[in-house]
Amino acid sequence: MKSKIEALSIDSQLSILSALKRMDALNRKLLIVTGKGKFKSLLSIGDIQRAIIQNRDLKEPINNILRAEVKVAHQGEDREAIKTNMRERRNEFMPVIDYQGQVVEIIFWEDLFETDKIKDNSLKDIPVVVMAGGKGSRLQPLTNVLPKALIPIGKQTILEDIMDRFADFGCRDFYLSLNYKADMIRQYIKENKSSFHIAYCQETQPLGTAGSLYLLKDSIQSTFFVSNCDILIDENYGEILNYHRENSNEITVVGALKSMSLPYGSLETKKGGVLKALSEKPEYTFKINTGMYVLEPQLLHEIPENQFYDITDLIQSLLDKHRKVGVFPINQGSWIDIGNWEEYMQIIKK
């Protein structure tokens, strides 16, 4: 237990970026924050996301974004009460604190509820469009045989994995945009008798990453998700929808934080070539478009009919008109791009 406590603990003076990296390394979305060796608070991925949305510097210390109050368990507390509290709050884990302020135990969700997933129903009645019409050229020659949507991951296809992740938040209504090997995808779903409600729209020619959405203008009347068919997102989809609605966005782009280190010393100069600053092997963090979006239904009527049109064209059109596009940040480890061989091979080895 001591090693688990140490792994999940992070000092309050370390940076927000350090916390993100720790979460990725542990595949966790919650950390125990300590100060002078004692328990101080809890830090969730939600705390970090709110800080990023507020444009906080990732180099800031964790201490600057901690919540005033967090729920923990105390040594000697009734186990059933802890279990009830965790179920109500859907805590990933609960630290147990002794009277000296030390973490003496961690109670994990999976230990109390076995294989039960932390589920909610926050996306009930929210439609999901999966863009499953691409050729998947980055995964050739595999996609010469199978459409990208039917590429196997474990005991199911990537399409089924994507739908299951949305189903964990209550989604039941899916629209599949088809083109390449469309008949194979339809036949697979027919034979496997999916429990979801699945409808199709089919391009007669490639229409880009948004062109086929026009075909759904009379079918979708509410806020909806769009997901590429070569990505997996491990995130609370309900929080993405809440952010979208609370900020009155017309489109929300899910953006993954990607950190990259420059393997050289960076020179910053001013007029006359005079050196202003020197940074040795600096690290930069970018927000990368993951290929998942939340859209308002009226946008379907703004997509040109039967024309090649990417979703980035739609986003740029909104920006040009000073309309609201938001970005919901997720950590790098929560986004898997199955569309390239390196990441596909990594995930099938797990």
N, C-alpha and C positions, 0 to 999 in steps of 0.2 A: 504493500500500500504506500509506503514511503516514497518509492520510486515514481509511482503514479502521481502523488501529490507534488513532487518536485517537477515532474514533466509538465503538469498543468498549471504550475505557478509561474508568475512573471512579475518582476519588480515594477513598481509604479513609475519609476523614473525612466524606464526604457521607452522607446518610441512606439507610436501607433503602428508604424510599418513593421517593427519587430514583432508586435502582437499578431499581425496578419500572417507573417511568415511562420510563427509558432503554430497558429491555427491550421495552416496548410500542412505543416509537417506532421501534426498529430491527427489530422482529419477531424478536428473538433471546431465548434463554433462558440465555445465558452471557455474562459480562462479564469483562474483564481489570481487576484492581484494582491501582492504583498508589499509591505513597507516596513523596513527595519526588521525583517524576518517574521512579521506577524500578519495575520489576515487583515486586509484593508477593504476589499470590495470584490465584485465580480465584473468581468468585462465580456460582453457578448458581441457577436458579429453585428447585431443591430446597433449597439452603441457606436461601433466604428463606422457603420454605414451612415448613421445620422451625422457624425462628425465630418465625413467626406462630403456629404450633401451640403453641409454648412461651409464647405471649402476650407476646412482646417488643414494645416500642414501636416503631412504624415510623419514629419520629423519631430513633431511635438511629443512631449511625454504623455504616457497613458493617463497619468494623474489628472491631466487637464480635461478629460472627457468622462470621468467616472460619474455614475449616478450617485445621488445623495443617499439613497436607501436601496438595499438589495435584500432578498430573502435567503436566509441560510438556516441550517439546522444546528442545534446545540447539543453538546454531549449529554446523554441521558434522556433526550427527547423521545417520545413514543414513536416507534417505527411506523405504525399505521397512520399517525398524523403526518409524518414526513411523506409517506407514500401518497396520501390524499393530496397534500400540498403540491407534490411534483406532478401528479396527474392533472390537477387544475391549471397549473402554470406551464405544463409541458416542458419542464426543466430537463435539459440534457443530463445534468448531474446536480447533486446537492452536496456542498461541503459541510462537514460537521466540525464545529468550532468548540474548543474547550474554554475554560474560564480564564485561561492566560492569553486567549486570542490566537492560539495556534490551531492550524488545520490538522485534525487527527484522523480524519476518515473522509472518503468520498463515496457517496452512494450514487451509482449510475442508473439511468433509466432502464437499460437493458438487464440489469441485475434484478430489478423489482418487477418488471413487466415482461421479462423473457423476450419473445420475438415480436411483441407489439410495437408497431411504429408510432412515432409521435405524429398523429394525424389531426387535421382539422377539416372543416367544411366551408372554408372562407371563399372558395371559388365555385360554390354550387351555382349552377345556371350560367356560368361564364363559358362561352364558346372558345374553342382552341382551333386554330388553323395550322396545320403542319405542311410545310412546303416540301412535298415529296416528289417533285417532278424532275429534279436535276439528274444529270448523267453520272455524277460522282467521279469526274475524270481524275481527281487526285488519287483515287483508290483503284485505278485500273492496274492489272487486268481483272481484279475481282468483280468490278462493276460492269465488265463486259458480259458477265454471266447473270449477276443479280442486280436489281435496282438498289440504289443506296438505302432505301427504306427497309429493305429486307436483309441487310448485312447482319450476320449473327453476332450477338453479344451474350455470352453465357448460354442460357437455355432459351433465349428469345431473340427477337430482332430489335434493331435500334428503334424502329417505329413503336414497337410495343413498350420498350423501355421509356420512351418519351411520354407516351400516353399514360403509363402507370404512374409516372412522377406527377403528372397533373391530376390524376385520379386520387392521389394521396391527399389532395386539397379539395376534393369534391367534384371535379370536372367529369362530365359524362358525355358531353356533346363535342364531337370532333369533325372537322372538315379537312379532307385531304386534297391538296392540289397536286394533280398528277399530269405526267407527260411521258417520260421515258419508262418503258416497260410497265405501263399503267395496268394492262390486263393481268400481269403477274401479281401485282400488288392487290388488285381486286379479288383475284382467285384465292390468294393466301388468306385474306381476311374472311372471305366467305367460308373457306374450309375450317378455319380455326374458331369460327363462331364467337367473335368478340362480344363481351357484355356491354360495350359502349354503343352509343348511337353514333354511327359513322356515315357521313355524306361525302360526296365527291364533287369536285369541279375539275374539268380536264381541259388543258390547253390543246389547241390544234397546231400550235407552233410555240417555240420557246418565247415566253413573255417576261423573263427576268424574275427578280425576287419579289416583285409586287404586282406585276401585270395581271396575273391570274386572279388576284383579289377582287378585281372588278366584277368577276363572274359571281361573286357572293353578295353583291350590293342589295339584292332583294331577299337574301336568306338570313343575314346577320343584322340584328337591330339593337344590339347592346355592346358595351365595352368587351373587347375580346383580345386574346393572346395570339401571337404569331410566333412559331418556332421553326427554324431551319431543321432539316431532317438529318443533320450530321453533327448535332451538338447535344450534350447532356449538361444540364444545369442542376447542381445540388444546392438548392436555396429554398427559403420560405417564400413560395409564390404568392401567398396571401399578403406578405409585407410589400411585395412588388406592386400588387394591385392597390393596396392602401396608399402607397407613395404616389402612384399615378393619380388617384382620385383626390387625395388631399391637396395636391398641387395643381389640380385642374389642367393636367397635361392633355394634349391631343395625341401625342405619341410619347411613350416612355421606352427608351433603349436600355436594355440590360448591359452594363459595361463591366468587364472584368479588369481588375487592377493587375497590370503586368510590370514587374520590376526588371530592369536590365542594367547591368554594370558595364561601363566602358572600360576596356582593359588598358587604357592609356591615361596619362595625366592630361587634364583638360585646362587650356589656357583661355582666360577671359581678358581681352585687351580693350583699351579705350583709344581715343583719338591720338594719332601719331604712332600707333603700335605699342604704346606703353602698357606693360603688364598691369592689369588691375587685380586679378585673382588667379590662384592656382589651385586646382582640385585634383588630387591623386586618385585615379580610378573611381570617378564619381558614379553614383547610382541614380537612375532616373525611373520614375514611375508613370505609366501611361494608363489611360482607360481604353480598353479594346472592345470594339463592337462584337458581342458574342453571337448575334444572330437570333436573339429572342427579344420580342417587343410586346407592348400593350398599345392597342389602338382604339380610338373612338369610331363608331360605325359610320358617321357622316363622311369619313375620309374615303370610304369605298367608292363614293360618288365622284371623287376628285381624281381617281386613277383613270387615265385614258383607255378607251375601249380598244382591245385588240392591237395594242402597241407594246413593244418591249419597254419595260419600265421597272427599274430597281427600287427597292424600298428606300435606298439612300436618295434617289431622285425625289421621292415623296417628302422625305425629311428636309431636304434642301429647299423644296418649294415652300414648306411651312416656315422655315427660317427666313427665307427671303421676304415673307409677308409678316414677319415679326410675331408669328404664332408660337405657342408654347410646346417645346420639346424637352422632356426631362431625361436624365440619365440616372438609373438606379445602380449603385456600385456593388459588386460582389468580389470576393477574394479570388485570386488566381486559381487556387486549387478547387474552386467550386465549378469551374468551367472546363469541359473536356471537348475538344474539337476532334471528333471521330473521323472527320474528312481527310486527315493526313495519316500516312502509314505509321509514323512513329508513335502517335498517341493511340491509334487503334491497336497496335501491337501491345502497348503497355496495358491497356484496359482488358484485353482478352487473356493476358497472363495472370491477372489478379484472381 
